[in-house]
Amino acid sequence: MGQQEAVVTRKNRIMIYGPNTDGTYVVEFRTAAGQALAISVPAGETAVLKHFQERMPYGLFVPEVREEPTANSFHCCNVRVSQCV
């Protein structure tokens, strides 16, 4: 593995794998620390995954959020957004 690849693999990442032979897709969430969660999506429910997989063939890298969110807000793309209360 090259030096640049090693740097990339230390980030949080979301990947979409598929289609598998049975038509299913797998969405994998992996943290920079190496923890992972994989979700299998049935063949009939994959239209949205196909859309995003075409636009992010190498996955989506997600930076760490350093600021603590408040009770009435959440982060989206590093922009604070207030929830409707």
C-alpha positions as CSV (number, residue, x, y, z in Angstrom):
1,M,0.0,0.0,0.0
2,G,1.4,3.4,-1.0
3,Q,1.8,6.3,1.4
4,Q,-1.1,8.2,0.0
5,E,-3.4,5.2,0.2
6,A,-2.4,4.7,3.9
7,V,-3.5,8.3,4.7
8,V,-6.9,7.8,2.9
9,T,-7.7,4.6,4.8
10,R,-7.4,6.3,8.2
11,K,-10.6,8.3,7.5
12,N,-14.2,7.5,8.1
13,R,-15.7,6.1,4.9
14,I,-19.1,5.0,3.5
15,M,-18.9,2.5,0.6
16,I,-21.6,1.0,-1.6
17,Y,-20.8,-2.5,-3.0
18,G,-22.8,-4.2,-5.7
19,P,-24.7,-5.4,-7.4
20,N,-24.1,-8.9,-6.0
21,T,-25.1,-11.9,-8.1
22,D,-28.5,-11.9,-6.4
23,G,-29.1,-8.2,-7.1
24,T,-28.5,-7.0,-3.5
25,Y,-26.1,-4.2,-2.6
26,V,-24.1,-3.8,0.6
27,V,-23.6,-0.4,2.2
28,E,-20.5,-0.3,4.5
29,F,-19.8,2.3,7.2
30,R,-16.2,2.2,8.5
31,T,-14.7,4.5,11.1
32,A,-11.2,5.8,11.1
33,A,-10.6,3.5,14.1
34,G,-11.6,0.4,12.0
35,Q,-15.1,-0.3,13.4
36,A,-17.5,-1.3,10.6
37,L,-21.2,-1.9,10.0
38,A,-22.5,-3.4,6.8
39,I,-26.1,-3.3,5.7
40,S,-27.5,-5.6,2.9
41,V,-30.1,-3.9,0.7
42,P,-32.6,-6.2,-1.1
43,A,-32.6,-6.1,-4.9
44,G,-35.9,-4.3,-5.2
45,E,-34.8,-1.4,-3.0
46,T,-31.5,-0.3,-4.7
47,A,-32.5,2.5,-7.1
48,V,-31.1,5.2,-4.7
49,L,-27.9,3.2,-4.1
50,K,-27.3,2.9,-7.8
51,H,-27.7,6.7,-8.1
52,F,-25.2,7.4,-5.4
53,Q,-22.8,4.6,-6.4
54,E,-22.4,6.2,-9.9
55,R,-21.5,9.5,-8.3
56,M,-19.1,8.2,-5.6
57,P,-17.3,5.2,-7.1
58,Y,-14.5,5.4,-4.5
59,G,-16.9,5.9,-1.5
60,L,-17.6,8.9,0.6
61,F,-14.9,10.1,3.1
62,V,-16.4,11.7,6.2
63,P,-14.2,14.1,8.3
64,E,-14.3,14.0,12.0
65,V,-16.5,16.7,13.6
66,R,-14.5,18.4,16.3
67,E,-17.2,20.7,17.6
68,E,-19.8,19.4,20.1
69,P,-23.3,19.8,18.7
70,T,-25.9,21.4,20.9
71,A,-29.2,19.8,21.8
72,N,-31.2,21.6,19.1
73,S,-28.7,21.3,16.2
74,F,-27.0,18.7,14.0
75,H,-24.1,18.8,11.5
76,C,-24.6,18.3,7.8
77,C,-21.5,18.6,5.5
78,N,-19.7,20.5,8.2
79,V,-22.5,23.1,8.4
80,R,-24.5,23.5,11.5
81,V,-28.2,23.2,10.8
82,S,-30.9,24.0,13.5
83,Q,-33.7,21.4,13.8
84,C,-37.3,22.5,13.6
85,V,-38.6,22.4,17.1
